[in-house]
Structures are given as structure tokens and as C-alpha cells.
Amino acid sequence: MLVVTVPAPPSTLTMAPSTIRVVAPATPSTALLVDGLRAVLARFGGYDTRFAAALARAEDGDVAWVDGTDVDSCHRVWFELHEDLIATLGRSREGAG
């Protein structure tokens, strides 16, 4: 019988503080970006407040708000902003890279 030991992935609780320290500085930049975009197209408003709200929830201890796909997480908001920018430019995701 072959026995393989696989190390457990890092706990989200131990990963959370370092992840939040990396994501948190993006909040002011996101606000500046969205302010500029909103000045041209009003529909871009709200991404910054959604991002900040998700980060606040993560800082309160629920790390799913950093990268969860089933909540309005930092990752999800940034992904939606990216998709909106690509569509605004008339490009496809495949041609955006």
C-alpha cells in the first residue's frame, strides 16, 4: 500500500493578515481610478465603495471578502471593473491581454 502525505494548505486565518496588508493599499488607488472613470461615464461609480466595503469586511475577520466569488469581495469587484473597462473599449477578454 502506497501512502502519500500531502501538506495541508495554509489556513485562511493565518493567511488573512498578510493578504489584507497587500490588498489594503489598493483602496485609495481604486478610488482615484473610479473618480476619473466616473467623470466620463457615470456607470463606473460605485466600484470604489464596493471595494472599500469588501476590504472592511475582510479586516473585520472574514477573509472571504478578499477573494470570495460568492460575495461582493475585493476580487469580484476588481474583476467586474476590469470586465467593464474591456467592454467599454470594445474589446474581448481574449484580446485584452
N, CA, C and O atoms as CSV, one atom per row, in Angstrom:
chain,resi,resn,atom,element,x,y,z
A,1,MET,N,N,0.841,-1.167,0.000
A,1,MET,CA,C,0.000,0.000,0.000
A,1,MET,C,C,0.894,1.240,0.000
A,1,MET,O,O,1.808,1.359,0.815
A,2,LEU,N,N,0.623,2.141,-0.904
A,2,LEU,CA,C,1.354,3.387,-1.017
A,2,LEU,C,C,0.621,4.465,-0.220
A,2,LEU,O,O,-0.581,4.665,-0.395
A,3,VAL,N,N,1.345,5.150,0.649
A,3,VAL,CA,C,0.760,6.231,1.436
A,3,VAL,C,C,1.455,7.524,1.046
A,3,VAL,O,O,2.680,7.620,1.107
A,4,VAL,N,N,0.680,8.506,0.651
A,4,VAL,CA,C,1.222,9.804,0.255
A,4,VAL,C,C,0.730,10.837,1.252
A,4,VAL,O,O,-0.465,10.936,1.531
A,5,THR,N,N,1.660,11.595,1.777
A,5,THR,CA,C,1.291,12.652,2.709
A,5,THR,C,C,1.337,13.984,1.975
A,5,THR,O,O,2.359,14.363,1.402
A,6,VAL,N,N,0.231,14.672,2.003
A,6,VAL,CA,C,0.139,15.972,1.343
A,6,VAL,C,C,0.002,17.033,2.427
A,6,VAL,O,O,-0.892,16.947,3.268
A,7,PRO,N,N,0.880,18.034,2.414
A,7,PRO,CA,C,0.762,19.076,3.430
A,7,PRO,C,C,-0.545,19.848,3.269
A,7,PRO,O,O,-1.010,20.103,2.158
A,8,ALA,N,N,-1.109,20.203,4.391
A,8,ALA,CA,C,-2.347,20.981,4.365
A,8,ALA,C,C,-2.061,22.381,3.851
A,8,ALA,O,O,-1.002,22.943,4.131
A,9,PRO,N,N,-2.998,22.950,3.101
A,9,PRO,CA,C,-2.804,24.329,2.644
A,9,PRO,C,C,-2.841,25.278,3.828
A,9,PRO,O,O,-3.414,24.954,4.868
A,10,PRO,N,N,-2.235,26.442,3.679
A,10,PRO,CA,C,-2.263,27.386,4.795
A,10,PRO,C,C,-3.694,27.759,5.146
A,10,PRO,O,O,-4.544,27.892,4.265
A,11,SER,N,N,-3.947,27.924,6.399
A,11,SER,CA,C,-5.267,28.319,6.861
A,11,SER,C,C,-5.563,29.731,6.391
A,11,SER,O,O,-4.670,30.577,6.344
A,12,THR,N,N,-6.814,29.982,6.043
A,12,THR,CA,C,-7.175,31.332,5.626
A,12,THR,C,C,-7.011,32.296,6.786
A,12,THR,O,O,-6.802,33.491,6.578
A,13,LEU,N,N,-7.103,31.786,8.002
A,13,LEU,CA,C,-6.930,32.663,9.153
A,13,LEU,C,C,-5.485,33.111,9.304
A,13,LEU,O,O,-5.225,34.247,9.701
A,14,THR,N,N,-4.531,32.215,8.987
A,14,THR,CA,C,-3.129,32.616,9.093
A,14,THR,C,C,-2.703,33.421,7.875
A,14,THR,O,O,-1.760,34.208,7.953
A,15,MET,N,N,-3.374,33.236,6.769
A,15,MET,CA,C,-3.047,33.951,5.553
A,15,MET,C,C,-3.674,35.349,5.534
A,15,MET,O,O,-3.131,36.254,4.901
A,16,ALA,N,N,-4.782,35.533,6.203
A,16,ALA,CA,C,-5.571,36.760,6.107
A,16,ALA,C,C,-4.797,38.043,6.387
A,16,ALA,O,O,-4.872,38.956,5.565
A,17,PRO,N,N,-4.060,38.177,7.487
A,17,PRO,CA,C,-3.396,39.454,7.743
A,17,PRO,C,C,-2.428,39.866,6.640
A,17,PRO,O,O,-2.398,41.035,6.254
A,18,SER,N,N,-1.638,38.929,6.128
A,18,SER,CA,C,-0.690,39.294,5.071
A,18,SER,C,C,-1.424,39.617,3.777
A,18,SER,O,O,-1.016,40.519,3.045
A,19,THR,N,N,-2.478,38.907,3.490
A,19,THR,CA,C,-3.259,39.176,2.281
A,19,THR,C,C,-3.897,40.554,2.361
A,19,THR,O,O,-3.877,41.309,1.389
A,20,ILE,N,N,-4.454,40.878,3.497
A,20,ILE,CA,C,-5.100,42.183,3.671
A,20,ILE,C,C,-4.077,43.304,3.571
A,20,ILE,O,O,-4.371,44.359,3.008
A,21,ARG,N,N,-2.876,43.091,4.110
A,21,ARG,CA,C,-1.828,44.120,4.005
A,21,ARG,C,C,-1.456,44.390,2.554
A,21,ARG,O,O,-1.065,45.508,2.219
A,22,VAL,N,N,-1.570,43.394,1.694
A,22,VAL,CA,C,-1.260,43.569,0.281
A,22,VAL,C,C,-2.412,44.271,-0.443
A,22,VAL,O,O,-2.178,45.119,-1.305
A,23,VAL,N,N,-3.642,43.924,-0.099
A,23,VAL,CA,C,-4.820,44.461,-0.782
A,23,VAL,C,C,-5.162,45.876,-0.313
A,23,VAL,O,O,-5.574,46.704,-1.126
A,24,ALA,N,N,-5.003,46.165,0.957
A,24,ALA,CA,C,-5.439,47.447,1.529
A,24,ALA,C,C,-4.894,48.678,0.806
A,24,ALA,O,O,-5.651,49.626,0.598
A,25,PRO,N,N,-3.613,48.710,0.413
A,25,PRO,CA,C,-3.109,49.907,-0.266
A,25,PRO,C,C,-3.784,50.193,-1.611
A,25,PRO,O,O,-3.669,51.303,-2.129
A,26,ALA,N,N,-4.473,49.225,-2.174
A,26,ALA,CA,C,-5.153,49.441,-3.458
A,26,ALA,C,C,-6.402,50.295,-3.309
A,26,ALA,O,O,-6.901,50.816,-4.307
A,27,THR,N,N,-6.921,50.456,-2.100
A,27,THR,CA,C,-8.172,51.182,-1.900
A,27,THR,C,C,-8.092,52.633,-2.364
A,27,THR,O,O,-8.965,53.055,-3.122
A,28,PRO,N,N,-7.091,53.427,-1.954
A,28,PRO,CA,C,-7.029,54.807,-2.447
A,28,PRO,C,C,-6.827,54.881,-3.965
A,28,PRO,O,O,-7.385,55.759,-4.623
A,29,SER,N,N,-6.040,53.970,-4.512
A,29,SER,CA,C,-5.820,53.956,-5.958
A,29,SER,C,C,-7.102,53.619,-6.702
A,29,SER,O,O,-7.386,54.180,-7.761
A,30,THR,N,N,-7.867,52.703,-6.140
A,30,THR,CA,C,-9.138,52.334,-6.746
A,30,THR,C,C,-10.070,53.535,-6.753
A,30,THR,O,O,-10.750,53.790,-7.747
A,31,ALA,N,N,-10.105,54.275,-5.646
A,31,ALA,CA,C,-10.959,55.462,-5.566
A,31,ALA,C,C,-10.552,56.498,-6.611
A,31,ALA,O,O,-11.412,57.082,-7.270
A,32,LEU,N,N,-9.254,56.731,-6.766
A,32,LEU,CA,C,-8.786,57.698,-7.769
A,32,LEU,C,C,-9.140,57.253,-9.186
A,32,LEU,O,O,-9.589,58.053,-10.006
A,33,LEU,N,N,-8.933,55.978,-9.460
A,33,LEU,CA,C,-9.254,55.440,-10.778
A,33,LEU,C,C,-10.739,55.603,-11.070
A,33,LEU,O,O,-11.123,56.077,-12.139
A,34,VAL,N,N,-11.569,55.205,-10.111
A,34,VAL,CA,C,-13.012,55.259,-10.311
A,34,VAL,C,C,-13.498,56.704,-10.431
A,34,VAL,O,O,-14.403,56.983,-11.217
A,35,ASP,N,N,-12.917,57.618,-9.670
A,35,ASP,CA,C,-13.296,59.030,-9.796
A,35,ASP,C,C,-13.075,59.522,-11.221
A,35,ASP,O,O,-13.938,60.189,-11.792
A,36,GLY,N,N,-11.931,59.196,-11.788
A,36,GLY,CA,C,-11.637,59.599,-13.158
A,36,GLY,C,C,-12.580,58.964,-14.171
A,36,GLY,O,O,-13.045,59.625,-15.099
A,37,LEU,N,N,-12.856,57.684,-13.984
A,37,LEU,CA,C,-13.761,56.985,-14.896
A,37,LEU,C,C,-15.187,57.514,-14.771
A,37,LEU,O,O,-15.877,57.696,-15.775
A,38,ARG,N,N,-15.625,57.757,-13.544
A,38,ARG,CA,C,-16.982,58.242,-13.278
A,38,ARG,C,C,-17.195,59.623,-13.907
A,38,ARG,O,O,-18.310,59.954,-14.309
A,39,ALA,N,N,-16.137,60.424,-13.992
A,39,ALA,CA,C,-16.246,61.750,-14.602
A,39,ALA,C,C,-16.604,61.646,-16.083
A,39,ALA,O,O,-17.192,62.568,-16.648
A,40,VAL,N,N,-16.252,60.530,-16.710
A,40,VAL,CA,C,-16.537,60.321,-18.126
A,40,VAL,C,C,-17.811,59.497,-18.319
A,40,VAL,O,O,-18.648,59.816,-19.163
A,41,LEU,N,N,-17.943,58.441,-17.531
A,41,LEU,CA,C,-19.115,57.562,-17.624
A,41,LEU,C,C,-19.628,57.264,-16.218
A,41,LEU,O,O,-18.948,56.602,-15.434
A,42,ALA,N,N,-20.812,57.746,-15.904
A,42,ALA,CA,C,-21.370,57.632,-14.554
A,42,ALA,C,C,-21.490,56.181,-14.081
A,42,ALA,O,O,-21.439,55.920,-12.879
A,43,ARG,N,N,-21.645,55.250,-14.996
A,43,ARG,CA,C,-21.839,53.851,-14.581
A,43,ARG,C,C,-20.638,53.264,-13.835
A,43,ARG,O,O,-20.764,52.239,-13.165
A,44,PHE,N,N,-19.471,53.912,-13.950
A,44,PHE,CA,C,-18.297,53.421,-13.235
A,44,PHE,C,C,-18.347,53.752,-11.745
A,44,PHE,O,O,-17.531,53.247,-10.974
A,45,GLY,N,N,-19.278,54.581,-11.339
A,45,GLY,CA,C,-19.409,54.909,-9.922
A,45,GLY,C,C,-19.796,53.683,-9.112
A,45,GLY,O,O,-20.569,52.839,-9.565
A,46,GLY,N,N,-19.257,53.600,-7.931
A,46,GLY,CA,C,-19.619,52.516,-7.027
A,46,GLY,C,C,-18.585,51.426,-6.866
A,46,GLY,O,O,-18.553,50.759,-5.832
A,47,TYR,N,N,-17.742,51.227,-7.855
A,47,TYR,CA,C,-16.723,50.193,-7.723
A,47,TYR,C,C,-15.813,50.480,-6.523
A,47,TYR,O,O,-15.440,49.565,-5.788
A,48,ASP,N,N,-15.464,51.741,-6.332
A,48,ASP,CA,C,-14.572,52.098,-5.227
A,48,ASP,C,C,-15.206,51.846,-3.866
A,48,ASP,O,O,-14.546,51.340,-2.959
A,49,THR,N,N,-16.472,52.194,-3.719
A,49,THR,CA,C,-17.134,51.980,-2.420
A,49,THR,C,C,-17.376,50.498,-2.164
A,49,THR,O,O,-17.301,50.046,-1.021
A,50,ARG,N,N,-17.661,49.745,-3.208
A,50,ARG,CA,C,-17.824,48.294,-3.056
A,50,ARG,C,C,-16.510,47.644,-2.643
A,50,ARG,O,O,-16.487,46.765,-1.781
A,51,PHE,N,N,-15.401,48.086,-3.272
A,51,PHE,CA,C,-14.076,47.555,-2.945
A,51,PHE,C,C,-13.737,47.866,-1.486
A,51,PHE,O,O,-13.289,46.989,-0.748
A,52,ALA,N,N,-13.950,49.109,-1.078
A,52,ALA,CA,C,-13.650,49.521,0.299
A,52,ALA,C,C,-14.520,48.761,1.304
A,52,ALA,O,O,-14.044,48.375,2.371
A,53,ALA,N,N,-15.783,48.551,0.964
A,53,ALA,CA,C,-16.681,47.810,1.860
A,53,ALA,C,C,-16.222,46.361,2.012
A,53,ALA,O,O,-16.243,45.812,3.114
A,54,ALA,N,N,-15.813,45.749,0.915
A,54,ALA,CA,C,-15.326,44.363,0.973
A,54,ALA,C,C,-14.058,44.283,1.822
A,54,ALA,O,O,-13.902,43.364,2.626
A,55,LEU,N,N,-13.169,45.232,1.643
A,55,LEU,CA,C,-11.934,45.243,2.427
A,55,LEU,C,C,-12.250,45.416,3.922
A,55,LEU,O,O,-11.632,44.764,4.763
A,56,ALA,N,N,-13.187,46.272,4.244
A,56,ALA,CA,C,-13.573,46.474,5.647
A,56,ALA,C,C,-14.100,45.183,6.249
A,56,ALA,O,O,-13.791,44.869,7.398
A,57,ARG,N,N,-14.893,44.425,5.492
A,57,ARG,CA,C,-15.403,43.137,5.989
A,57,ARG,C,C,-14.255,42.163,6.210
A,57,ARG,O,O,-14.250,41.414,7.186
A,58,ALA,N,N,-13.274,42.173,5.297
A,58,ALA,CA,C,-12.109,41.291,5.445
A,58,ALA,C,C,-11.298,41.682,6.672
A,58,ALA,O,O,-10.841,40.821,7.423
A,59,GLU,N,N,-11.122,42.987,6.871
A,59,GLU,CA,C,-10.364,43.456,8.033
A,59,GLU,C,C,-11.074,43.123,9.338
A,59,GLU,O,O,-10.442,43.034,10.390
A,60,ASP,N,N,-12.397,42.939,9.268
A,60,ASP,CA,C,-13.169,42.533,10.443
A,60,ASP,C,C,-13.060,41.032,10.709
A,60,ASP,O,O,-13.640,40.524,11.668
A,61,GLY,N,N,-12.318,40.328,9.857
A,61,GLY,CA,C,-12.043,38.928,10.138
A,61,GLY,C,C,-12.582,37.916,9.154
A,61,GLY,O,O,-12.293,36.728,9.297
A,62,ASP,N,N,-13.346,38.327,8.168
A,62,ASP,CA,C,-13.887,37.367,7.207
A,62,ASP,C,C,-13.117,37.475,5.900
A,62,ASP,O,O,-13.467,38.268,5.026
A,63,VAL,N,N,-12.070,36.675,5.772
A,63,VAL,CA,C,-11.155,36.763,4.632
A,63,VAL,C,C,-11.828,36.402,3.309
A,63,VAL,O,O,-11.268,36.682,2.250
A,64,ALA,N,N,-12.999,35.796,3.339
A,64,ALA,CA,C,-13.717,35.509,2.095
A,64,ALA,C,C,-14.013,36.797,1.325
A,64,ALA,O,O,-14.221,36.770,0.112
A,65,TRP,N,N,-14.029,37.920,2.040
A,65,TRP,CA,C,-14.297,39.204,1.394
A,65,TRP,C,C,-13.091,39.726,0.617
A,65,TRP,O,O,-13.193,40.749,-0.059
A,66,VAL,N,N,-11.955,39.040,0.702
A,66,VAL,CA,C,-10.799,39.401,-0.132
A,66,VAL,C,C,-10.933,38.736,-1.495
A,66,VAL,O,O,-10.802,39.401,-2.522
A,67,ASP,N,N,-11.192,37.431,-1.516
A,67,ASP,CA,C,-11.157,36.715,-2.788
A,67,ASP,C,C,-12.336,35.802,-3.049
A,67,ASP,O,O,-12.305,35.027,-4.004
A,68,GLY,N,N,-13.364,35.868,-2.239
A,68,GLY,CA,C,-14.530,35.007,-2.447
A,68,GLY,C,C,-15.246,35.330,-3.749
A,68,GLY,O,O,-15.283,36.478,-4.192
A,69,THR,N,N,-15.810,34.296,-4.347
A,69,THR,CA,C,-16.562,34.510,-5.583
A,69,THR,C,C,-18.064,34.499,-5.340
A,69,THR,O,O,-18.851,34.789,-6.241
A,70,ASP,N,N,-18.452,34.163,-4.118
A,70,ASP,CA,C,-19.881,34.111,-3.796
A,70,ASP,C,C,-20.332,35.310,-2.955
A,70,ASP,O,O,-21.476,35.360,-2.503
A,71,VAL,N,N,-19.429,36.276,-2.749
A,71,VAL,CA,C,-19.744,37.529,-2.062
A,71,VAL,C,C,-19.160,38.666,-2.906
A,71,VAL,O,O,-18.379,38.419,-3.825
A,72,ASP,N,N,-19.531,39.890,-2.600
A,72,ASP,CA,C,-19.034,41.044,-3.345
A,72,ASP,C,C,-17.635,41.404,-2.848
A,72,ASP,O,O,-17.414,42.493,-2.318
A,73,SER,N,N,-16.690,40.470,-3.026
A,73,SER,CA,C,-15.330,40.576,-2.493
A,73,SER,C,C,-14.482,41.566,-3.292
A,73,SER,O,O,-14.875,42.019,-4.368
A,74,CYS,N,N,-13.311,41.890,-2.741
A,74,CYS,CA,C,-12.360,42.755,-3.448
A,74,CYS,C,C,-12.054,42.187,-4.832
A,74,CYS,O,O,-12.041,42.915,-5.825
A,75,HIS,N,N,-11.812,40.892,-4.883
A,75,HIS,CA,C,-11.501,40.242,-6.160
A,75,HIS,C,C,-12.659,40.382,-7.145
A,75,HIS,O,O,-12.463,40.726,-8.310
A,76,ARG,N,N,-13.859,40.109,-6.659
A,76,ARG,CA,C,-15.023,40.161,-7.535
A,76,ARG,C,C,-15.258,41.581,-8.064
A,76,ARG,O,O,-15.548,41.758,-9.247
A,77,VAL,N,N,-15.137,42.581,-7.204
A,77,VAL,CA,C,-15.332,43.966,-7.625
A,77,VAL,C,C,-14.282,44.354,-8.659
A,77,VAL,O,O,-14.606,44.949,-9.686
A,78,TRP,N,N,-13.010,44.014,-8.384
A,78,TRP,CA,C,-11.937,44.361,-9.314
A,78,TRP,C,C,-12.139,43.646,-10.649
A,78,TRP,O,O,-11.914,44.239,-11.704
A,79,PHE,N,N,-12.557,42.387,-10.617
A,79,PHE,CA,C,-12.812,41.623,-11.838
A,79,PHE,C,C,-13.929,42.285,-12.642
A,79,PHE,O,O,-13.812,42.431,-13.859
A,80,GLU,N,N,-15.015,42.687,-11.970
A,80,GLU,CA,C,-16.125,43.327,-12.674
A,80,GLU,C,C,-15.701,44.670,-13.280
A,80,GLU,O,O,-16.112,45.011,-14.389
A,81,LEU,N,N,-14.877,45.428,-12.547
A,81,LEU,CA,C,-14.361,46.686,-13.083
A,81,LEU,C,C,-13.532,46.413,-14.339
A,81,LEU,O,O,-13.669,47.107,-15.346
A,82,HIS,N,N,-12.688,45.415,-14.269
A,82,HIS,CA,C,-11.855,45.042,-15.417
A,82,HIS,C,C,-12.726,44.664,-16.612
A,82,HIS,O,O,-12.466,45.101,-17.733
A,83,GLU,N,N,-13.752,43.856,-16.379
A,83,GLU,CA,C,-14.662,43.453,-17.448
A,83,GLU,C,C,-15.375,44.667,-18.045
A,83,GLU,O,O,-15.546,44.751,-19.261
A,84,ASP,N,N,-15.788,45.598,-17.198
A,84,ASP,CA,C,-16.461,46.808,-17.650
A,84,ASP,C,C,-15.525,47.643,-18.515
A,84,ASP,O,O,-15.939,48.171,-19.548
A,85,LEU,N,N,-14.270,47.767,-18.101
A,85,LEU,CA,C,-13.288,48.513,-18.892
A,85,LEU,C,C,-13.065,47.867,-20.258
A,85,LEU,O,O,-13.012,48.560,-21.274
A,86,ILE,N,N,-12.937,46.559,-20.282
A,86,ILE,CA,C,-12.732,45.842,-21.546
A,86,ILE,C,C,-13.925,46.068,-22.477
A,86,ILE,O,O,-13.751,46.348,-23.662
A,87,ALA,N,N,-15.138,45.943,-21.930
A,87,ALA,CA,C,-16.348,46.137,-22.754
A,87,ALA,C,C,-16.441,47.575,-23.249
A,87,ALA,O,O,-16.839,47.811,-24.391
A,88,THR,N,N,-16.082,48.532,-22.410
A,88,THR,CA,C,-16.124,49.946,-22.796
A,88,THR,C,C,-15.192,50.220,-23.962
A,88,THR,O,O,-15.497,51.045,-24.823
A,89,LEU,N,N,-14.063,49.535,-23.994
A,89,LEU,CA,C,-13.110,49.701,-25.092
A,89,LEU,C,C,-13.479,48.890,-26.335
A,89,LEU,O,O,-12.809,48.966,-27.365
A,90,GLY,N,N,-14.556,48.113,-26.215
A,90,GLY,CA,C,-14.998,47.311,-27.353
A,90,GLY,C,C,-14.100,46.127,-27.624
A,90,GLY,O,O,-14.015,45.646,-28.754
A,91,ARG,N,N,-13.433,45.659,-26.592
A,91,ARG,CA,C,-12.529,44.515,-26.754
A,91,ARG,C,C,-13.127,43.273,-26.135
A,91,ARG,O,O,-14.129,43.326,-25.421
A,92,SER,N,N,-12.487,42.150,-26.427
A,92,SER,CA,C,-12.878,40.897,-25.793
A,92,SER,C,C,-11.830,40.544,-24.755
A,92,SER,O,O,-10.718,41.073,-24.771
A,93,ARG,N,N,-12.184,39.671,-23.878
A,93,ARG,CA,C,-11.242,39.238,-22.841
A,93,ARG,C,C,-10.001,38.600,-23.470
A,93,ARG,O,O,-8.886,38.811,-22.992
A,94,GLU,N,N,-10.187,37.835,-24.517
A,94,GLU,CA,C,-9.065,37.176,-25.182
A,94,GLU,C,C,-8.110,38.198,-25.795
A,94,GLU,O,O,-6.899,37.978,-25.811
A,95,GLY,N,N,-8.637,39.302,-26.293
A,95,GLY,CA,C,-7.796,40.313,-26.936
A,95,GLY,C,C,-7.247,41.343,-25.967
A,95,GLY,O,O,-6.478,42.219,-26.363
A,96,ALA,N,N,-7.638,41.248,-24.688
A,96,ALA,CA,C,-7.228,42.265,-23.705
A,96,ALA,C,C,-5.833,42.026,-23.166
A,96,ALA,O,O,-5.203,42.962,-22.674
A,97,GLY,N,N,-5.336,40.816,-23.242
A,97,GLY,CA,C,-4.041,40.502,-22.647
A,97,GLY,C,C,-2.932,40.941,-23.493
A,97,GLY,O,O,-1.770,40.751,-23.136
